[in-house]
Amino acid sequence: MRRSLARSLRQHLHSALPSICARPSSAPVLQFGHLRLLSSTPSIVASASPLRTSRAMSSAQAESSSAATATSTRTYDDAIEALNSLQSNAATIEALRKSGGRLLDFAIPEMVEYLERIGYTTSDLNRLNAIHITGTKGKGSTSAFVDSLLRQLTPVSASNPPKVGLYTSPHMTSVRERIRINGVPVSQELFTAYFWQVWDRLEQNPTRKFDLTPLRPVYFRFLTLLAFHVFLSEGVQPVILEVGIGGKYDSTNIVPRCVVAGITQLGLDHTAILGNTVEEIAVQKAGIFKQGAPAVCWAHQPGSAVDEVQRVASEVRVSGLRMVDVHPALASGAPQSIQLGLPGVHQRTNASVALELVNAFLESEAGRSAYTEHAHRGAAGELAAWQRKGLEDARWPGRCQTVPSARSDAALTWYLDGAHTTDSLSVCLGWYTATQQQQGQENCKKRIFVFNCTNGRNAHELLSSVLDAVEASLHGGEEAASTKAGTDRYALAKDYFDEAIFTTNITFEGGGWSSELTSKLLDDAELVNLTVQKQLAETWKQLVPGSSTEVRITPSIQALHNHVVELAQKQQQGQGGGVECLVTGSLHLVGGVMAHLQHSGCLDDRLVSTVRP
């Protein structure tokens, strides 16, 4: 019986673990790691050698060229369909949560085996000169800052400058966003060619140590393998690796030696897997520290998290642990103001961690051999020119992003932030209310709050954090709204929004999904019945009884988008002040809205606003 239970949990682990952090797309659900091959796509031989395929290649570029020809019968859309077949469904995710994160010890050995089956050893990954970043909050933004900072540096060799790689998750509208070279997502052609190389090598080299190991890894793990293959084949280094979930058992953590590892802000998230306290989570995050490499950590962590980070750093024997505070040039009242490319006061934290990560990189052999600049900490608190430009030019779509409408007939501005924890929602609402107050015309515009969250998250806790943040903001930020008792807890916040809309993450009306946005983590029955949306709407009404806010439920993002646009058109026709629409609570939701904004011309291919303020 015990053996049967262990086998079942193990199978669930294979199918579920990487998908929790993957925020993937759609397609067939594969149970217990069994893989359905696409019968319509012919098999191609990526290499004659069964294992050490990379050793037989004369050059990565030659293979890329030949692969592009060989995969001409298999398109980018075919690749997305195949990739989507690797994701997990809601049942397997729940099974993993119930396992309490057991059996994670298999995660790294199996990922190493997958890497070897596509022709690499872990030592090959050292060529990436990785900057490894984890954290509960801000790891994506910090990665974006590091990427931008590195791209401001002067290469030692002008004729052969370094290619800066960035691997992140999730994506907003296209999976290619996860793998970037010099700030640009890999092209469809490059993605397609390398995708099928990895796909086919795993089939050609089927031998596995464990009989329950699937032929191919699930979604996030496969993309991690693909990213490694792309970066190594294209000669990319340094590479910023953002952890998917946790750190110690994450698929990115098979890199034996990173140049520097960093931890951003810590908090409670994914507790079923990482632990129920910030101290337990800190240990998981610090699992990316490497012997002999420096480590960087945000200094102001909750509880005793810093103690645990320091303990792990000592046990691992890092070359030095640098605790980071807000950089003097970014502190409030700094003599020389700087406008960070990522809005929000909280980004000062992420920018400060990023600055120290890049300084640590520049002090390494890899940094000194690649760039002419030296580490710059500024004794007087000043920033070097390259640091200032890097921080100002950083972009990270879907995080505290303002997108004016490109329509001439609709006075509409979208505010997008994929906040999905209580802490991040508080930051998000602080940012949104600040933008409204800065305009000085908040009473003339309709404010719309759009929200969704994945099943399993506490609706009351999340929506309370939203209203608490609004109440505190309207009180000047001095009063902690959550400490107030009685019916006046949200005296100011209860009528702040004209509408509160709770929607599914389905992209199109009629139940259709964008091929790169669909997620099988959701329960089909709950989607059809709008179970989560009804719960959210009811919770909102209970939190603010007697509110004048109109509460609405929409079955799709397209229905939401159309409603908001129509409302903005009516506002403009009626000489109103326009519409200010905040979309938050789910990166899936934000990504779906961005897909519609791309289609309508509000965002370009880089997900940057086409309308300049």
C-alpha positions in Angstrom: 0.0 0.0 0.0 2.8 2.4 1.0 4.7 1.6 -2.2 1.5 2.2 -4.3 1.0 5.6 -2.6 4.6 6.6 -3.1 4.4 5.7 -6.7 1.2 7.7 -7.1 2.6 10.8 -5.4 5.8 10.5 -7.5 3.7 10.4 -10.7 1.8 13.5 -9.6 5.1 15.3 -8.8 6.4 14.7 -12.4 3.2 16.1 -13.8 2.6 19.0 -11.5 5.6 20.6 -9.9 6.9 22.8 -12.7 3.5 23.9 -13.8 2.8 25.7 -10.6 5.3 28.4 -11.6 4.9 28.0 -15.3 1.7 29.9 -15.9 1.5 28.0 -19.2 -0.7 27.7 -22.2 -3.2 25.2 -23.4 -3.8 21.8 -25.1 -4.1 18.1 -24.2 -3.8 17.1 -20.6 -1.3 14.3 -20.0 -1.9 12.3 -16.9 1.0 10.9 -14.8 3.7 11.9 -17.1 2.4 9.8 -20.1 3.1 11.8 -23.2 0.9 11.8 -26.3 3.1 12.4 -29.4 1.7 14.5 -32.2 0.8 12.0 -34.9 0.7 14.7 -37.5 4.3 15.7 -37.1 7.0 13.6 -38.6 10.0 12.6 -36.6 13.3 14.3 -37.4 16.8 13.3 -36.5 18.6 16.2 -34.7 21.8 14.4 -34.3 23.4 11.0 -35.1 24.9 10.7 -31.6 22.4 9.4 -29.0 23.7 11.3 -26.0 26.6 13.7 -26.4 25.0 15.4 -29.4 26.5 18.8 -28.7 30.0 17.3 -28.9 29.4 16.2 -32.5 28.4 19.7 -33.7 31.0 21.7 -35.6 29.2 24.9 -34.6 25.9 25.9 -32.9 25.1 28.2 -35.8 25.4 25.4 -38.3 23.1 23.2 -36.3 20.6 26.1 -36.0 20.6 26.5 -39.8 20.2 22.8 -40.5 17.5 22.5 -37.9 15.6 25.3 -39.4 15.5 23.4 -42.7 14.7 20.1 -41.1 11.8 21.5 -39.1 10.3 23.4 -42.0 7.4 20.9 -42.0 6.8 21.6 -38.3 5.7 25.1 -37.6 5.8 27.4 -34.6 2.1 26.7 -34.0 3.0 23.0 -33.9 5.7 23.7 -31.4 3.2 25.5 -29.1 0.7 22.7 -29.4 3.4 20.2 -28.5 4.6 22.3 -25.6 1.1 22.7 -24.3 0.7 19.0 -24.2 3.3 19.0 -21.4 1.3 21.0 -18.9 -0.6 19.6 -15.9 -4.2 19.9 -14.9 -5.9 21.1 -11.7 -6.2 17.6 -10.3 -2.5 16.9 -10.4 -1.6 20.3 -9.0 -3.9 19.6 -6.0 -2.4 16.1 -5.6 1.0 17.7 -5.3 -0.1 20.2 -2.8 -1.6 17.4 -0.6 1.7 15.6 -0.8 3.2 18.5 1.2 6.1 18.9 -1.2 7.4 15.4 -0.5 9.5 13.6 -3.1 11.1 16.9 -4.2 14.5 15.2 -3.8 13.9 13.6 -7.2 13.5 17.0 -8.9 17.2 17.9 -9.4 18.5 14.4 -10.4 15.8 14.0 -13.0 16.4 17.5 -14.4 20.1 16.7 -14.7 19.2 13.5 -16.5 17.0 15.4 -19.0 19.9 17.8 -19.6 22.2 14.9 -20.4 19.7 13.3 -22.7 19.7 16.4 -24.9 23.5 16.3 -25.1 24.9 18.4 -22.3 26.5 18.0 -18.8 25.8 20.4 -16.0 29.4 21.7 -16.3 28.4 23.0 -19.7 26.0 25.4 -17.9 28.9 27.1 -16.2 29.6 28.7 -19.6 26.5 30.8 -19.1 28.1 32.8 -16.3 24.7 32.8 -14.6 23.2 35.5 -12.3 20.7 33.5 -10.4 17.7 35.3 -8.8 15.0 34.1 -6.5 12.5 35.7 -4.0 8.8 35.8 -3.2 8.3 39.3 -4.6 10.3 41.3 -7.1 12.4 38.6 -8.6 11.1 39.3 -12.1 11.5 43.0 -11.8 15.0 42.6 -10.3 15.9 40.4 -13.3 14.6 43.1 -15.6 16.8 45.7 -13.9 19.8 43.5 -14.1 19.2 42.8 -17.8 18.9 46.5 -18.5 22.0 47.4 -16.5 24.2 44.8 -18.2 23.1 46.0 -21.6 24.5 49.5 -20.7 28.0 48.2 -20.2 30.9 48.7 -22.6 32.2 45.4 -24.0 36.0 44.7 -23.9 35.7 43.4 -27.5 33.6 45.7 -29.6 33.8 43.2 -32.5 32.5 40.4 -30.3 30.3 41.9 -27.6 28.7 39.6 -25.0 25.1 38.5 -25.6 23.0 39.0 -22.5 20.5 36.3 -21.9 17.3 36.5 -19.7 15.2 33.5 -18.7 12.0 34.4 -16.8 8.5 33.3 -16.2 5.6 33.5 -16.7 5.0 35.2 -20.1 2.3 37.8 -20.8 1.2 37.1 -24.4 3.9 34.9 -26.0 6.0 32.1 -24.6 9.0 33.5 -26.4 9.1 36.3 -23.9 10.6 33.9 -21.4 13.8 33.5 -23.4 15.4 36.8 -24.4 18.8 37.7 -26.0 19.9 41.3 -25.6 16.5 42.3 -24.3 14.6 40.8 -27.3 12.5 37.6 -27.2 13.8 34.9 -29.4 12.2 34.9 -32.8 9.6 32.4 -33.9 12.1 30.9 -36.3 14.7 30.4 -33.6 12.3 29.1 -31.0 10.8 26.6 -33.5 14.2 25.3 -34.6 15.6 24.8 -31.1 12.3 23.5 -29.7 12.2 20.6 -32.1 15.8 19.8 -31.5 15.2 19.4 -27.7 11.9 17.6 -28.4 13.5 15.0 -30.7 16.7 14.5 -28.7 14.6 13.4 -25.7 12.8 10.9 -27.9 16.0 9.6 -29.5 17.6 9.1 -26.1 14.8 7.5 -24.1 16.9 5.7 -21.5 16.0 6.8 -18.0 17.3 5.8 -14.6 13.9 5.8 -13.0 11.1 3.9 -14.7 8.5 6.5 -13.7 10.4 9.4 -15.2 8.4 10.7 -18.2 9.9 10.7 -21.6 9.8 14.5 -21.6 9.6 16.9 -18.7 6.5 19.0 -18.0 6.0 22.5 -19.3 8.3 24.7 -17.1 11.1 22.1 -17.0 11.0 21.7 -20.8 11.2 25.4 -21.3 14.2 25.5 -18.9 15.9 22.9 -21.0 15.1 24.8 -24.1 16.5 28.0 -22.6 19.7 26.3 -21.8 20.0 24.9 -25.3 19.2 28.2 -26.9 21.8 30.1 -24.8 24.5 27.6 -25.2 23.9 27.2 -28.9 23.9 30.9 -29.5 26.9 31.6 -27.3 25.0 33.7 -24.9 26.6 34.9 -21.6 26.0 36.3 -19.1 22.6 34.8 -18.4 20.1 36.0 -15.8 18.2 33.0 -14.5 14.9 33.8 -12.7 13.8 30.9 -10.5 10.4 29.5 -11.2 9.4 28.5 -7.7 11.4 28.3 -4.5 15.0 27.7 -5.4 16.6 24.6 -4.0 14.5 22.2 -6.1 13.8 24.5 -9.0 14.8 23.3 -12.5 17.1 26.3 -13.0 19.2 25.1 -10.0 21.1 22.5 -11.9 23.7 25.1 -12.8 26.7 24.0 -10.7 28.4 27.4 -10.5 26.8 30.8 -10.8 28.7 34.0 -10.8 26.3 35.5 -8.1 23.0 34.5 -6.6 20.4 36.9 -5.2 17.3 36.9 -3.0 14.7 39.6 -3.3 11.9 40.2 -0.8 10.5 37.1 1.0 7.0 36.3 2.0 4.4 33.6 2.2 3.5 31.9 -1.1 3.4 28.3 -2.4 3.4 27.3 1.3 2.2 23.7 0.5 5.5 23.1 -1.2 8.0 25.6 0.3 6.9 25.7 3.9 4.4 27.4 6.1 6.8 30.1 7.6 9.0 32.7 6.0 12.0 31.0 7.7 11.2 27.7 6.0 10.8 29.6 2.7 14.0 31.4 3.2 15.9 28.1 3.4 14.4 27.0 0.1 15.2 30.3 -1.6 18.8 30.2 -0.3 19.1 26.8 -1.9 20.5 28.6 -5.0 23.6 29.8 -3.1 26.8 28.2 -4.4 30.1 27.5 -2.7 32.7 30.1 -3.6 30.3 32.5 -5.3 29.0 35.7 -3.7 25.4 36.0 -2.6 23.2 39.1 -2.3 20.0 39.4 -0.2 17.6 42.2 0.6 18.2 43.1 4.2 14.7 43.8 5.4 13.0 40.4 5.5 10.1 39.4 7.7 10.6 37.3 10.9 13.9 35.5 11.2 14.3 34.9 7.5 17.6 36.8 7.4 19.0 34.5 10.1 18.1 31.4 8.0 19.7 33.0 4.9 22.9 33.7 6.8 22.9 30.2 8.2 22.6 28.6 4.7 25.2 31.0 3.3 27.6 29.9 6.0 26.9 26.2 5.5 27.3 26.5 1.7 30.5 28.6 2.2 29.6 31.4 -0.2 32.5 33.9 -0.9 30.5 36.6 0.8 26.9 37.5 1.7 25.9 41.1 0.9 22.9 42.4 2.7 21.3 45.2 0.6 19.5 48.3 1.8 17.9 50.9 -0.5 20.7 52.6 -2.5 21.3 56.2 -1.3 20.6 57.5 -4.8 17.2 55.9 -4.7 16.2 56.8 -1.2 13.5 59.4 -0.5 14.9 62.9 -0.6 18.0 61.9 -2.6 19.7 65.0 -4.0 19.6 63.7 -7.6 16.2 62.3 -8.5 15.9 59.3 -10.8 12.8 58.0 -12.4 13.0 54.2 -12.5 11.8 52.5 -15.6 9.5 50.3 -13.5 7.1 52.5 -11.6 6.2 52.2 -7.9 8.0 53.1 -4.7 8.6 49.3 -4.1 10.8 49.1 -7.1 13.6 51.0 -5.2 14.1 47.7 -3.4 14.4 45.7 -6.5 16.6 48.2 -8.2 19.0 48.3 -5.2 19.3 44.5 -5.2 19.9 44.6 -9.0 22.7 47.2 -8.6 24.5 45.0 -6.1 24.1 41.9 -8.3 25.7 43.6 -11.2 28.5 45.0 -9.0 29.2 41.5 -7.9 29.2 40.3 -11.5 31.7 43.0 -12.5 34.0 42.0 -9.7 34.1 38.4 -11.0 36.5 37.0 -13.6 33.6 36.7 -16.0 32.6 40.4 -15.6 36.2 41.7 -15.8 36.9 39.8 -19.0 33.6 40.9 -20.7 33.2 44.6 -19.8 35.4 47.6 -19.3 33.4 49.1 -16.4 34.2 48.4 -12.8 31.8 47.8 -9.9 30.5 51.2 -8.7 28.9 51.6 -5.3 29.4 55.3 -5.0 30.8 56.4 -1.7 28.7 59.6 -1.8 25.6 57.7 -2.9 25.8 58.7 -6.6 25.1 56.5 -9.5 27.4 56.0 -12.5 26.0 57.1 -15.8 25.6 53.5 -17.0 23.7 52.6 -13.7 21.4 55.5 -14.0 20.5 54.7 -17.7 20.1 51.0 -16.9 17.6 51.7 -14.2 15.7 54.3 -16.2 15.5 52.2 -19.3 14.3 49.0 -17.6 10.9 47.6 -18.7 8.9 44.8 -17.3 5.4 44.4 -19.0 2.4 43.7 -16.9 3.9 45.1 -13.6 2.6 48.5 -12.6 2.2 49.4 -16.3 0.1 52.2 -17.6 -1.4 51.8 -21.1 -3.4 54.7 -22.6 -6.0 53.6 -25.1 -5.1 54.2 -28.8 -8.7 54.8 -29.6 -9.8 58.4 -30.4 -13.4 57.7 -29.4 -12.7 56.4 -25.9 -11.0 58.3 -23.1 -9.5 55.2 -21.4 -6.4 54.3 -19.5 -5.5 50.8 -18.4 -3.4 50.1 -15.3 -2.0 46.6 -15.3 -0.3 44.8 -12.5 -0.2 41.0 -12.0 -0.2 41.2 -8.2 -1.5 38.0 -6.7 -0.5 38.0 -3.0 -1.7 40.3 -0.2 1.6 42.1 0.0 1.8 42.7 -3.8 -1.8 43.7 -4.0 -1.2 46.3 -1.3 1.7 47.7 -3.3 -0.4 47.6 -6.5 -3.2 49.6 -5.0 -0.8 52.0 -3.5 0.6 52.7 -7.0 -2.8 53.0 -8.6 -4.3 55.4 -5.9 -1.1 57.5 -6.1 -1.5 57.9 -9.9 -5.1 58.9 -9.4 -4.2 61.5 -6.7 -1.4 62.9 -8.9 -3.9 63.6 -11.7 -6.0 65.7 -9.4 -9.2 64.8 -11.3 -10.1 61.6 -9.7 -13.7 62.7 -9.1 -14.3 63.3 -12.8 -13.4 59.8 -14.0 -14.9 56.4 -13.6 -12.7 54.0 -11.8 -13.0 50.3 -12.6 -11.4 47.5 -10.6 -10.9 44.2 -12.5 -9.8 41.1 -10.6 -9.4 37.4 -10.7 -7.4 34.8 -8.8 -6.7 31.2 -9.2 -8.8 28.7 -7.3 -7.3 27.9 -3.9 -6.4 31.5 -2.9 -8.4 33.1 -0.2 -10.8 35.6 -1.7 -11.5 37.4 1.6 -7.9 37.8 2.4 -6.9 39.1 -1.1 -9.9 41.5 -1.5 -9.4 42.8 2.1 -5.8 43.7 1.3 -7.1 45.6 -1.7 -9.6 47.6 0.3 -7.1 48.1 3.2 -4.6 49.6 0.8 -7.2 52.0 -0.7 -8.4 53.0 2.7 -4.9 53.7 4.0 -4.0 55.6 0.8 -7.1 57.9 1.2 -6.0 58.5 4.8 -2.7 59.7 3.6 -0.9 56.4 4.2 -0.6 57.1 7.9 -3.4 55.0 9.2 -3.4 51.2 9.1 -6.9 50.5 7.9 -6.7 46.8 8.8 -6.7 47.7 12.5 -10.0 49.5 12.4 -13.1 47.7 13.7 -16.7 48.0 12.9 -18.7 48.9 9.9 -16.6 52.0 9.1 -13.5 50.0 8.3 -13.8 50.9 4.7 -15.6 54.2 5.1 -13.6 55.8 2.3 -12.6 52.8 0.2 -16.1 51.3 -0.1 -17.2 53.7 -2.8 -13.8 54.4 -4.4 -14.4 52.2 -7.5 -17.4 52.8 -9.7 -17.4 49.2 -10.8 -15.8 46.0 -9.6 -15.6 43.3 -12.3 -14.6 39.7 -11.6 -13.8 37.8 -14.8 -12.3 34.5 -15.8 -9.0 34.2 -17.6 -10.6 32.9 -20.8 -9.3 35.0 -23.6 -12.2 35.1 -26.0 -16.0 35.1 -25.9 -17.4 31.6 -26.5 -14.7 29.9 -24.4 -11.8 30.3 -26.8 -8.2 30.7 -25.5 -5.2 32.2 -27.1 -2.9 29.2 -27.8 -0.1 30.7 -25.7 -2.3 31.8 -22.8 -4.5 28.8 -22.0 -4.0 27.1 -18.7 -5.0 23.6 -17.7 -4.5 24.4 -14.1 -8.1 25.5 -14.0 -11.1 23.3 -13.4 -13.4 23.2 -16.4 -16.6 23.0 -14.3 -15.6 26.0 -12.2 -14.9 28.0 -15.4 -18.3 27.2 -16.9 -20.2 27.9 -13.7 -18.1 31.0 -12.9 -17.6 29.5 -9.4 -14.6 31.6 -8.5 -16.0 34.8 -9.9 -19.2 34.4 -8.0 -17.3 33.8 -4.8 -15.2 36.9 -5.4 -18.3 39.1 -6.1 -20.1 37.8 -3.0 -17.0 38.4 -0.9 -16.7 42.0 -2.2 -20.3 42.7 -1.3 -19.8 41.3 2.2 -16.7 43.4 2.8 -18.4 46.7 1.7 -22.1 46.4 2.4 -24.1 49.3 1.2 -21.4 50.3 -1.3 -22.4 52.2 -4.4 -19.9 50.2 -6.5 -21.6 48.2 -9.2 -20.4 44.6 -9.0 -20.2 42.7 -12.3 -19.1 39.2 -13.5 -17.9 38.6 -17.1 -17.3 35.1 -18.6 -14.2 36.1 -20.7 -11.5 38.8 -21.0 -12.9 39.8 -24.4 -16.3 40.5 -22.7 -14.5 42.5 -20.1 -12.5 44.4 -22.6 -15.6 45.2 -24.7 -17.5 46.4 -21.7 -14.8 48.8 -20.5 -14.3 50.2 -24.0 -18.0 50.8 -24.4 -18.2 52.5 -21.0 -15.3 54.8 -22.0 -17.0 55.7 -25.3 -20.1 56.6 -23.4 -18.1 58.7 -21.0 -16.5 60.6 -23.8 -19.7 61.1 -25.6 -21.3 62.4 -22.4 -18.4 64.8 -21.7 -17.3 62.7 -18.8 -13.8 62.4 -17.5 -13.0 59.1 -19.0 -12.3 55.7 -17.5 -9.3 54.5 -15.4 -9.3 50.7 -15.3 -7.1 48.7 -13.0 -6.5 45.1 -13.9 -4.8 42.9 -11.2 -4.9 39.7 -9.2 -3.6 37.3 -11.8 -0.8 37.4 -14.4 -3.0 35.2 -16.6 -5.6 37.9 -16.5 -3.2 40.7 -17.2 -1.6 38.7 -20.0 -5.0 38.2 -21.6 -5.9 41.9 -21.4 -2.5 42.7 -22.9 -3.2 40.4 -25.8 -6.4 42.4 -26.6 -4.5 45.6 -26.2 -1.9 44.4 -28.7 -4.7 43.5 -31.1 -6.2 47.0 -30.7 -2.9 48.8 -31.3 -2.4 50.0 -27.7 0.7 47.8 -27.2 3.5 47.0 -29.7 5.3 43.6 -30.1 7.5 44.4 -27.1 4.3 45.1 -25.0 5.3 48.7 -24.8 2.6 51.4 -25.0 2.2 52.9 -28.5 0.7 56.1 -27.0 3.2 58.4 -25.4 2.0 60.5 -22.4 
